[in-house]
Amino acid sequence: MESDLGIAGLSAPEKALLSAIVSVQQYVGKNTYIPSREIQSHPLCENMASPTFFRALQKLLEKKLLELPEGRAKGLYRLSDSMYSKK
């Protein structure tokens, strides 16, 4: 299933971060951007060192698994639309 979703090659921190975002978006809606502080405080990420968290966040952006609101460089994130089309 990880291969089908395009996440098989992700590191453990990247998978944890992505799972945390999926978890939050189930409640707030898929079109809602989530503040990085909220993601970082999620149980799946709360014990992750800050450098590891932000490195994983950057990698997920580079891989186009996450997206930012137009005009923003950081701070708010959501799953990219391409993640929903892979399901």
C-alpha positions as CSV (number, residue, x, y, z in Angstrom):
1,M,0.0,0.0,0.0
2,E,2.9,2.4,0.7
3,S,4.1,1.9,-2.8
4,D,0.6,2.7,-4.2
5,L,0.5,6.0,-2.2
6,G,4.1,6.9,-3.2
7,I,5.4,6.9,0.4
8,A,7.5,3.7,0.5
9,G,10.8,5.6,0.3
10,L,10.0,8.0,3.1
11,S,12.0,8.1,6.3
12,A,10.4,7.3,9.6
13,P,10.1,11.0,10.6
14,E,8.6,11.9,7.2
15,K,6.0,9.1,7.6
16,A,5.2,10.2,11.2
17,L,4.7,13.8,10.1
18,L,2.6,12.8,7.1
19,S,0.4,10.6,9.4
20,A,0.0,13.4,11.9
21,I,-1.3,15.7,9.1
22,V,-3.7,13.1,7.8
23,S,-4.9,12.6,11.4
24,V,-5.6,16.3,11.9
25,Q,-7.1,16.8,8.4
26,Q,-9.7,14.1,9.2
27,Y,-11.2,16.6,11.7
28,V,-10.6,20.0,10.0
29,G,-11.1,19.0,6.4
30,K,-8.8,18.3,3.5
31,N,-8.7,21.9,2.3
32,T,-7.7,23.4,5.6
33,Y,-4.1,24.4,6.1
34,I,-2.6,23.3,9.5
35,P,-0.1,25.4,11.4
36,S,3.3,23.7,11.8
37,R,3.0,24.2,15.6
38,E,-0.1,22.1,15.7
39,I,1.6,19.4,13.6
40,Q,4.6,19.4,15.8
41,S,2.5,19.0,19.0
42,H,0.7,16.0,17.5
43,P,1.4,12.8,19.5
44,L,3.2,11.3,16.4
45,C,5.6,14.2,16.2
46,E,5.8,15.6,19.8
47,N,9.0,13.7,20.7
48,M,10.7,14.6,17.4
49,A,13.6,16.9,17.6
50,S,12.9,20.3,15.9
51,P,15.7,20.0,13.3
52,T,14.4,16.5,12.4
53,F,10.8,17.8,12.2
54,F,11.6,20.7,9.9
55,R,13.9,18.6,7.7
56,A,11.1,16.1,7.3
57,L,8.7,18.9,6.5
58,Q,11.0,20.3,3.9
59,K,11.5,16.9,2.3
60,L,7.7,16.3,2.1
61,L,7.3,19.7,0.4
62,E,10.1,18.9,-2.1
63,K,8.4,15.6,-2.9
64,K,5.1,17.5,-3.4
65,L,3.3,15.4,-0.8
66,L,2.5,18.6,1.1
67,E,1.7,22.1,-0.1
68,L,1.6,25.6,1.3
69,P,-1.0,28.2,0.7
70,E,-0.3,30.4,-2.3
71,G,2.0,33.2,-1.4
72,R,3.3,31.6,1.8
73,A,6.8,30.3,2.3
74,K,6.2,28.4,5.5
75,G,4.0,28.0,8.5
76,L,0.8,26.4,7.1
77,Y,0.6,23.0,5.4
78,R,-1.8,20.4,4.1
79,L,-1.7,17.3,2.0
80,S,-1.3,18.0,-1.6
81,D,-4.2,17.3,-3.9
82,S,-2.0,14.6,-5.6
83,M,-2.0,12.6,-2.4
84,Y,-5.8,12.3,-2.6
85,S,-5.8,11.2,-6.2
86,K,-3.4,8.3,-5.3
87,K,-6.0,6.7,-3.0
